[in-house]
């Protein structure tokens, strides 16, 4: 069994590394690779895209007064109409 800290070869039954003393009974920590990150970000992007379309469809189905907003010109003087 190889030590994950120093790379020293140890016996399969060893409980600690003979070089650095690391506990070999503890399972190694999980570190995600680039494929995991790409898949996770892809899933998040897909969920956000679907949520956007669902919300936009839901907002279009609202009754007529809520679909169109008319903002008075006094509230937006920087927009010249």
SEDOTI-151046 format. One record per atom (N, C-alpha, C): residue number from 1; x, z, y; residue in one letter. Coordinates in steps of 0.001 Angstrom, whole numbers, plus 500000, padded with zeros to 6 digits. Layout:
// residues N
(lumse NUM; (X; Z; Y); a)
...
This chain:
// residues 81
(lumse 1; (500859; 500000; 498825); x)
(lumse 1; (500000; 500000; 500000); x)
(lumse 1; (500900; 500000; 501231); x)
(lumse 2; (500612; 499103; 502155); x)
(lumse 2; (501397; 499008; 503378); x)
(lumse 2; (500804; 499910; 504452); x)
(lumse 3; (501678; 500567; 505182); x)
(lumse 3; (501248; 501400; 506309); x)
(lumse 3; (500841; 500481; 507453); x)
(lumse 4; (499711; 500765; 508097); x)
(lumse 4; (499230; 499935; 509197); x)
(lumse 4; (499988; 500187; 510493); x)
(lumse 5; (500686; 501325; 510571); x)
(lumse 5; (501431; 501633; 511794); x)
(lumse 5; (502823; 501018; 511795); x)
(lumse 6; (503563; 501235; 510693); x)
(lumse 6; (504967; 500814; 510678); x)
(lumse 6; (505253; 499690; 509694); x)
(lumse 7; (504348; 499398; 508757); x)
(lumse 7; (504547; 498325; 507798); x)
(lumse 7; (505335; 498725; 506564); x)
(lumse 8; (505637; 499989; 506402); x)
(lumse 8; (506402; 500490; 505256); x)
(lumse 8; (505578; 500379; 503976); x)
(lumse 9; (506207; 499924; 502894); x)
(lumse 9; (505548; 499895; 501587); x)
(lumse 9; (505530; 501297; 501005); x)
(lumse 10; (504364; 501730; 500558); x)
(lumse 10; (504182; 503049; 499957); x)
(lumse 10; (503516; 502882; 498601); x)
(lumse 11; (503527; 503953; 497820); x)
(lumse 11; (502826; 503930; 496530); x)
(lumse 11; (501325; 503857; 496796); x)
(lumse 12; (500583; 503292; 495829); x)
(lumse 12; (499125; 503176; 495968); x)
(lumse 12; (498459; 504540; 496034); x)
(lumse 13; (499068; 505551; 495436); x)
(lumse 13; (498468; 506883; 495406); x)
(lumse 13; (498941; 507761; 496556); x)
(lumse 14; (499767; 507237; 497442); x)
(lumse 14; (500310; 508051; 498532); x)
(lumse 14; (499207; 508428; 499516); x)
(lumse 15; (499310; 509646; 500010); x)
(lumse 15; (498326; 510117; 500988); x)
(lumse 15; (498855; 509994; 502416); x)
(lumse 16; (500180; 509890; 502555); x)
(lumse 16; (500795; 509741; 503872); x)
(lumse 16; (501962; 508767; 503757); x)
(lumse 17; (502266; 508098; 504849); x)
(lumse 17; (503380; 507153; 504879); x)
(lumse 17; (504690; 507923; 504791); x)
(lumse 18; (505647; 507418; 503986); x)
(lumse 18; (506917; 508119; 503833); x)
(lumse 18; (507846; 507881; 505021); x)
(lumse 19; (507530; 506876; 505858); x)
(lumse 19; (508384; 506603; 507019); x)
(lumse 19; (507858; 507264; 508296); x)
(lumse 20; (506583; 507018; 508616); x)
(lumse 20; (506052; 507539; 509889); x)
(lumse 20; (505118; 508729; 509711); x)
(lumse 21; (504645; 508965; 508484); x)
(lumse 21; (503792; 510122; 508232); x)
(lumse 21; (502322; 509903; 508521); x)
(lumse 22; (501903; 508679; 508763); x)
(lumse 22; (500493; 508406; 509041); x)
(lumse 22; (499646; 508677; 507808); x)
(lumse 23; (498446; 509215; 508034); x)
(lumse 23; (497514; 509502; 506944); x)
(lumse 23; (496968; 508189; 506412); x)
(lumse 24; (497238; 507895; 505130); x)
(lumse 24; (496804; 506636; 504530); x)
(lumse 24; (495414; 506722; 503914); x)
(lumse 25; (494804; 507899; 503913); x)
(lumse 25; (493463; 508043; 503342); x)
(lumse 25; (492382; 507624; 504339); x)
(lumse 26; (492739; 507565; 505609); x)
(lumse 26; (491778; 507160; 506637); x)
(lumse 26; (491661; 505641; 506610); x)
(lumse 27; (490445; 505102; 506542); x)
(lumse 27; (490304; 503643; 506531); x)
(lumse 27; (490763; 503055; 507863); x)
(lumse 28; (491279; 501841; 507853); x)
(lumse 28; (491751; 501239; 509107); x)
(lumse 28; (490601; 500992; 510072); x)
(lumse 29; (490927; 501044; 511354); x)
(lumse 29; (489923; 500792; 512389); x)
(lumse 29; (489556; 499306; 512376); x)
(lumse 30; (488316; 499027; 512766); x)
(lumse 30; (487858; 497647; 512793); x)
(lumse 30; (488102; 497075; 514183); x)
(lumse 31; (488787; 495953; 514242); x)
(lumse 31; (489038; 495274; 515499); x)
(lumse 31; (488413; 493878; 515416); x)
(lumse 32; (487484; 493561; 516303); x)
(lumse 32; (486834; 492251; 516234); x)
(lumse 32; (487803; 491132; 516594); x)
(lumse 33; (487644; 490001; 515934); x)
(lumse 33; (488467; 488846; 516247); x)
(lumse 33; (487710; 487926; 517200); x)
(lumse 34; (488307; 486788; 517528); x)
(lumse 34; (487697; 485891; 518503); x)
(lumse 34; (486408; 485285; 517980); x)
(lumse 35; (486280; 485112; 516661); x)
(lumse 35; (485040; 484560; 516104); x)
(lumse 35; (483870; 485524; 516313); x)
(lumse 36; (484135; 486801; 516140); x)
(lumse 36; (483088; 487803; 516351); x)
(lumse 36; (482650; 487790; 517818); x)
(lumse 37; (483621; 487717; 518733); x)
(lumse 37; (483291; 487683; 520163); x)
(lumse 37; (482491; 486422; 520504); x)
(lumse 38; (482911; 485288; 519968); x)
(lumse 38; (482204; 484040; 520254); x)
(lumse 38; (480777; 484081; 519724); x)
(lumse 39; (480589; 484588; 518513); x)
(lumse 39; (479248; 484672; 517934); x)
(lumse 39; (478372; 485634; 518741); x)
(lumse 40; (478925; 486778; 519112); x)
(lumse 40; (478156; 487768; 519868); x)
(lumse 40; (477763; 487223; 521237); x)
(lumse 41; (478711; 486602; 521930); x)
(lumse 41; (478388; 486030; 523240); x)
(lumse 41; (477388; 484883; 523116); x)
(lumse 42; (477475; 484112; 522046); x)
(lumse 42; (476500; 483048; 521816); x)
(lumse 42; (475098; 483595; 521612); x)
(lumse 43; (474995; 484675; 520861); x)
(lumse 43; (473687; 485307; 520630); x)
(lumse 43; (473127; 485859; 521942); x)
(lumse 44; (473976; 486508; 522729); x)
(lumse 44; (473527; 487056; 524013); x)
(lumse 44; (473067; 485922; 524937); x)
(lumse 45; (473837; 484838; 524993); x)
(lumse 45; (473472; 483699; 525838); x)
(lumse 45; (472147; 483095; 525396); x)
(lumse 46; (471958; 482951; 524093); x)
(lumse 46; (470702; 482392; 523581); x)
(lumse 46; (469523; 483304; 523928); x)
(lumse 47; (469700; 484609; 523793); x)
(lumse 47; (468612; 485554; 524120); x)
(lumse 47; (468260; 485506; 525603); x)
(lumse 48; (469266; 485439; 526457); x)
(lumse 48; (469009; 485378; 527905); x)
(lumse 48; (468300; 484074; 528261); x)
(lumse 49; (468710; 482967; 527641); x)
(lumse 49; (468073; 481677; 527908); x)
(lumse 49; (466616; 481684; 527467); x)
(lumse 50; (466342; 482201; 526277); x)
(lumse 50; (464965; 482281; 525782); x)
(lumse 50; (464135; 483204; 526673); x)
(lumse 51; (464708; 484330; 527083); x)
(lumse 51; (463983; 485262; 527959); x)
(lumse 51; (463655; 484603; 529294); x)
(lumse 52; (464572; 483815; 529823); x)
(lumse 52; (464316; 483118; 531084); x)
(lumse 52; (463108; 482192; 530965); x)
(lumse 53; (463082; 481386; 529903); x)
(lumse 53; (461974; 480447; 529742); x)
(lumse 53; (460655; 481171; 529454); x)
(lumse 54; (460693; 482237; 528696); x)
(lumse 54; (459472; 482997; 528414); x)
(lumse 54; (458918; 483602; 529700); x)
(lumse 55; (459783; 484181; 530518); x)
(lumse 55; (459325; 484787; 531773); x)
(lumse 55; (458821; 483714; 532731); x)
(lumse 56; (459499; 482570; 532808); x)
(lumse 56; (459036; 481525; 533725); x)
(lumse 56; (457689; 480954; 533282); x)
(lumse 57; (457470; 480814; 531989); x)
(lumse 57; (456165; 480353; 531502); x)
(lumse 57; (455087; 481394; 531784); x)
(lumse 58; (455430; 482668; 531573); x)
(lumse 58; (454458; 483736; 531840); x)
(lumse 58; (454105; 483789; 533326); x)
(lumse 59; (455076; 483573; 534192); x)
(lumse 59; (454799; 483603; 535630); x)
(lumse 59; (453969; 482399; 536075); x)
(lumse 60; (454122; 481270; 535412); x)
(lumse 60; (453322; 480092; 535770); x)
(lumse 60; (451864; 480253; 535365); x)
(lumse 61; (451598; 481137; 534425); x)
(lumse 61; (450215; 481333; 533966); x)
(lumse 61; (449462; 482373; 534784); x)
(lumse 62; (450085; 482932; 535791); x)
(lumse 62; (449410; 483903; 536650); x)
(lumse 62; (448320; 483203; 537453); x)
(lumse 63; (447334; 483961; 537931); x)
(lumse 63; (446274; 483359; 538751); x)
(lumse 63; (446855; 482708; 540014); x)
(lumse 64; (446128; 481751; 540592); x)
(lumse 64; (446641; 480960; 541720); x)
(lumse 64; (447227; 481726; 542906); x)
(lumse 65; (446692; 482832; 543358); x)
(lumse 65; (447331; 483433; 544547); x)
(lumse 65; (448763; 483896; 544288); x)
(lumse 66; (449099; 484173; 543038); x)
(lumse 66; (450421; 484709; 542752); x)
(lumse 66; (451452; 483622; 542461); x)
(lumse 67; (450989; 482405; 542250); x)
(lumse 67; (451937; 481341; 541937); x)
(lumse 67; (452695; 480872; 543176); x)
(lumse 68; (452016; 480763; 544277); x)
(lumse 68; (452621; 480221; 545486); x)
(lumse 68; (452749; 481346; 546502); x)
(lumse 69; (453943; 481522; 546986); x)
(lumse 69; (454171; 482522; 548022); x)
(lumse 69; (454380; 481821; 549342); x)
(lumse 70; (453666; 482255; 550317); x)
(lumse 70; (453869; 481726; 551659); x)
(lumse 70; (454486; 482843; 552488); x)
(lumse 71; (455721; 482614; 552881); x)
(lumse 71; (456440; 483608; 553675); x)
(lumse 71; (456273; 483236; 555142); x)
(lumse 72; (455827; 484203; 555947); x)
(lumse 72; (455660; 483894; 557372); x)
(lumse 72; (457010; 483594; 558027); x)
(lumse 73; (457008; 482688; 559010); x)
(lumse 73; (458274; 482315; 559675); x)
(lumse 73; (458945; 483489; 560399); x)
(lumse 74; (458181; 484498; 560757); x)
(lumse 74; (458768; 485651; 561451); x)
(lumse 74; (459714; 486429; 560547); x)
(lumse 75; (459463; 486362; 559253); x)
(lumse 75; (460315; 487107; 558294); x)
(lumse 75; (461613; 486361; 557977); x)
(lumse 76; (461619; 485065; 558216); x)
(lumse 76; (462820; 484275; 557920); x)
(lumse 76; (463154; 483388; 559119); x)
(lumse 77; (463707; 483981; 560182); x)
(lumse 77; (464003; 483164; 561366); x)
(lumse 77; (465152; 482194; 561143); x)
(lumse 78; (465987; 482426; 560142); x)
(lumse 78; (467126; 481531; 559907); x)
(lumse 78; (466708; 480229; 559228); x)
(lumse 79; (465489; 480215; 558659); x)
(lumse 79; (464978; 478982; 558062); x)
(lumse 79; (464186; 478231; 559113); x)
(lumse 80; (464681; 477075; 559487); x)
(lumse 80; (463979; 476287; 560515); x)
(lumse 80; (463061; 475316; 559814); x)
(lumse 81; (461805; 475396; 560159); x)
(lumse 81; (460801; 474535; 559510); x)
(lumse 81; (460369; 473453; 560419); x)
